[in-house]
Amino acid sequence: MEKWREREKRLYEISSHYTQVQGKISFIEEEEGAVLLTLKNNRIRKMTKGNWDEVPYEHSKILVSLKEAGSVSSEQLGIGQMVMVRGEVQLFSQARNPGEFDFKDYYQSLGLDFRLFAEEMEIVDAAKSPLLERLRKFKLRSKELLYRDAKEEDAGIFAAAVLGDRKGISSEIKDLYQKNGIAHLLAISGLHMSFIGLAFYKLMKKAGAGFWEAGLFSTALLILYGIMTGGGPSVVRAGFMMCVGFYAACLGRTYDLLSAASLSLLLLSFHSPFLIMQGGVQLSFGAVFAIGGLAPVIRGWLGKDHLFAGSISACFAVQMMTLPVTAFHFYQMPPYGLVLNLLVIPLMGGVLCSGMGVIAFGALNSVLGTAAAGTGHYILSLYEVLLKTAGQIPGHNIILGRPDILVLAAYALLLTAGMLFIKMLGKWENGEKKEADLPKERKDKNAGRIPYGGKLLFLAGFYLLSILLFLPKPVRGLDAWFLDVGQGDGILLRTEGEAILVDGGSSSNKSLGEYTLSPCLKSLGISEIDYAFVSHGDQDHLSGVKYLLESCEDIQIKNLFLPYHGREDESIQSLKELGSKRGTCVRYLTGGDFMKIGTLSITCLYPGKEDVPGDVNGESQVLKMDYGDCHMLFTGDMGEAEEQRLLGKTDYHFLSEVNVLKTAHHGSRFSSSEPFLDAVSPAWAVISYGQGNSYGHPHKEVLDRLKERNVTVFQTGKSGAVRLETDGTRIRFSTFVDGNQNHGYNEGKEKE
């Protein structure tokens, strides 16, 4: 950890300079219009006052993005070459809101420090690694054969399952597999490695090879296959465990699954400790520990001779072990995933054989390759039918939110108690059976035993009870998040089981709804937004709301309130139409409208029906929200003219009690005027804007006005999402970026 902290200091030094890196190519990947290179053994220099200064830096890997139209083409590049690149450094972004994917943590776990956009490049040493380069060429050729001889959608899945290349899978297929809990089939995992490794091992044995010859050749094959597919943590884990198994067979020793998995995890941890915190790694190892630890207990109780007892035991154990990991990292789960995995996993071998057949036979003849793709096509078509059918069943996907440490601890106790209970039942039944076998005892050997169907019902009940433990709990008090949406606004409030969204849009983050707003809502356990307010018709206030209505089936908006004076705007009309299609109740809000949501009161102060806004920003709803002694004012993009009109028509008592102000128009100098701030006199202010925006928000004049009035200011562009918690008496603020990201806030930032 100390080494990583030192490296991070160097990263911030580099990020502000034009940088030169000399390193060896260890991985090449092509994207649309660009080539991605991974460089290792790097020597880094930064440009300072016209000179290249050496940066003392521990050897690390970096990601280089090179435009195809550059001076060096992808055909000239190869693994093992020494290259020199110059360009701008971009640090990997960390999560700035709850639920967001943290690119910094992910790439750090892979040993990558930063990304460099290469403007110049030259090959220092053109010598390539013969073996690694052949593997890369073989992968490219295999991918060409898959896309030539199989249907495009099938080829994308074949390439993912056989070659580890997931770029060809459509977003619809990814979403379909992920929502139904079988996305693991689209990645190289233990299932794929064991299938390939064992198949080759058995072929070698049947060909007359001894244990050592078959084991060594199979180990070598797995290592080469792992390198070709990218060598991800799951691939390394599965490959290492298979190699240990071959070694055990060669020595005539017993292979222990849990010991092999533990050793693999230990070695991966030494290589990169951050890998342990990645969801994919936890799922991969969790599944292995479930199969090696929980499954034998369950199978021993069900009885080894019963129909599908082995498959049911394995699937149930894996589902129970990975349930908390799924909830923690993905915030939702398909309750029917257990049944679907029972159906689809046995058929995955056919998909793998079909994909490998396309490569093998397609290299001989295109007709043979197309024929080989047939089996896989029909299996994948069956998958799609099953998944779409499951998607029609009520409750096919449950949003759980990210569980806290108490829920995880309670689940660990529940799972432990359940397994001990099953073990005790198994011992009791075995005791009953032995007694029944005695000559003078009753002849009915099943007397006193639980029937097989009853055991399956018990497991199903235990599974449902576990899910209930993870269901989101109602919020105590009021919990408000001022989200970092980039250049825009987005405020989420939760109270007593209700969720309220005020705006949700961005002009700088084009994928706000998909990658920020939707994950945030799911991580907080929100599947329904009870009330959504759109202040006015600018995209930086509604783009995320539009995504939820148009493309997000998992989250429903029950009531949508649109600005009365914006009802003729095209963007507002579009929202109304989308809301009507989704069954959302749509209403227009105007000054004087009031509603009560439990203990929370919401009042629209401006503009009234008689007010005539001068532009779109002037249409902004001004909302006052009251929760006990906490009074918040949300102002949208209102300008100084609208502030003056509001002051002229509103009883100052309504404004003077405000203690939290969401500053208008992202901190523009044309809002938050001195008379308005004097009338409101807030204790805290939150400014929502995008880092490095071209508008200069927040303007210095606004910050100075707030400082003169001793207002504590929180800025989403600096601190990420800002959180407000109150019980109606005390108010506490906290920030996300510089806090504990596992819990969402920083205790050191609180102010009561």
NORBELMO-V101848 format. One line per field, one symbol per residue. ss: DSSP state (H for helix, E for strand, L for the rest). burial: b if it has 9 or more other ideal C-beta (glycine too) atoms within 8 Angstrom, else e. A space follows every 50 residues. Layout:
ss=???
burial=???
//
This chain:
ss=LHHHHHHHHHHHHHHLLEEEEEEEEEEEEEELLEEEEEEEEEEEEEEELL EEEELLLLLLEEEEEEELLLLLLHHHLLLLLEEEEEEEEELLLLLLLLLL LLHHHHHHHLLEEEEEEEEEEEEEELLLLHHHHHHHHHHHHHHHHHHHHL LHHHHHHHHHHHHLLLLLLLHHHHHHHHHLLLHHHHLLLHHHHHHHHHHH HHHHHHLLLLHHHHHHHHHHHHHHHHHHLLLLHHHHHHHHHHHHHHHHHH HLLLLLHHHHHHHHHHHHHHHLHHHHHLHHHHHHHHHHHHHHHHHHHHHH HHLLLLLLHHHHHHHHHHHHHHHHHHHHHHLEELLLHHHHHHHHHHHHHH HHHHHHHHHHHHLLLHHHHHHHHHHHHHHHHHHHHHHHHHHLLLLLLEEL LLLLHHHHHHHHHHHHHHHHHHHHHHHHHHHHHHHHHLLLLLLLLLLLLL LHHHHHHHHHHHHHHHHHHHLLLLLLLEEEEELLLLLEEEEEEEELLEEE EEEEEELLLLLHHHHHHHHHHHHLLLLEELEEELLLLLHHHHHHHHHHHH LLLLLEELEEEEEHHHLLLHHHHHHHHHHHHLLLEEEEELLLLEEEELLE EEEEEELLLLLLLLLLHHHLLEEEEEELLEEEEELLLLLHHHHHHHHHHL LHHHHHLLLEEELHHHHLLLLLLHHHHHHHLLLEEEELLLLLLLLLLLLH HHHHHHHHLLLEEEEHHHHLLEEEEELLLLEEEEELLLLELLLLELHHHL LL
burial=eeeeebbeebbbbbbebebbbbbbbebbeeeeebbbbbbbebebbbbeee eeeebebeebbbbbbbbbebebeeeebbbbbbbbbbbebbbbebbbbbbb ebbbbbbbbbbbbbbbebeebebeeeebeeebbebbebbebbbebbbbbb eebbbbbbbbbbbbbbebbeeebbebbbbbbbbebbbbbbbbbbbbbbeb beebbeeeeeeebbbbbbbebbbbbbbbbeebbbbbbbbbbbbbbbbbbb eeeebebbebbebbbebbbeebebbbebbbbbbbbbbbbbbbbbbbbbbe bbeeeeeebebbbbbbbbbbbbbbbbbbebbbbbbbbbebbbbbbebbeb bbbbbbbbbbbbeeeeebbbebbbbbbebbebbbebbbebbeeeebbbbb bbbeeebbebbbebbeebbeebbebbeebeebbeebeeeeeeeeeeeebe eeeebbebbeebbbbbbebbbeeebebbbbbbbbbbbbbbbbbbbeebbb bbbbbbbbbeebbbbbbbbbbbbbbbbbbbbbbbbbbbbbbbbbbbbbbe ebebbbbbbbbbbbbbbebebbbbbbebbbebebebeebbbeeeeebeeb bbbbbbbbeebebeebbbbbbbbbbbbbebbbbbbbbbbbebbbbbbeeb eeebbbebbbbbbbbbbbeebbbebbbebbebebbbbbbbeebeeebbbe ebbebbbebebbbbbbbebbbbbbbbbbeebbbbbbbebebeebbbeebb ee
//
